[in-house]
Amino acid sequence: MATLHLLSNPRAAASCLAAAAGDDAVLFLGDGVFALTALGRSAAPIGVLRDDAASRGVAVPDHVRPMSQADFVDWVVAFDTSVTWR
């Protein structure tokens, strides 16, 4: 069962990425975008809310998909379940 991991706490990034399987996805949002600076590669697709990164002055790495609110909704609908990492 594919899971969408919603990461809003940068301190939870390592645990979140370790828990994400290849068919899952991870979305960095809110203050979670601060964890992008120390982000390594992941088997799971990774996205970030574009507006959250921009408002916090965080650059989006090339391997991370910048997403709109509409893209966020599409991911929520596409996955069987979601987990929020706070």
N, C-alpha and C positions, 0 to 999 in steps of 0.2 A: 504494500500500500504506500503510495507516494505521499510525502509530507512536505508542506511548505513551512519552513522555519523562519519566523519573524524575529529578527534580532534588534532589540531596542536598547540593550545594555552592553556597552563595549566590553565590560568585564566578563561577560558570558560568551564572548566570541570563540574562544578555544574549545569550550565544551560543546557549543552549538555546532561548530564545524566538525568536531570529532563524531558527533551523533548523526550528522547528515550523510545519508547513503547516496549512491550515484543517481538514483531515480528521484531523489528529493531536490529541493531548491532552497536557497537561503536568500532572504531579502533583508538588507540592512536599512533601518529606518530610524527616525528620531536621533537621539544621541548615539545609537548603535553605529552610525556612520563613522564615528571617530576610530573604530576598530579597523577601518579600511587601510589605515596607514601601516598596520602591522600584518596585513592579510597575506597569507601564503596561497598556494594553489589548492583547489578543492575538486573532488570528483563531482560534486553537485554544482549545477549552475548557480551563479551568484548574481544578484541584482541589488540595486540601491535606488532609493527614491531620489530622483534628480534634485528636487526642490530642497530636501533635507540636507543633502551634501552641499549644495550651493549656499544655503543659508548659514551653514556652519564653516564655510571656507575649506571644505575637504575635497581634494582632487579625487576623481574616480579613476582607478587603474584601468588599463586597457582590457583586462580580462573580466571586468565587471560590467554588467549591462545597466546603463542608466535607464530608469523607468519613470513613467508618469503615473499619476493616480489611476488612470484608466488601465495601464499595464498591470498595476497592483491588483486591481479588481479581476482582471483576466487570470492572473496567477491564482488568486483565491478560488475562483470558480474551477480552474483546471486541476487542482489537487484534491485528493480524497479527504485530507485533514490538515490542520495547521497546529503549530506549537509556537507559543510566544516566549521568547527568552528575555526576561526582565532583570 
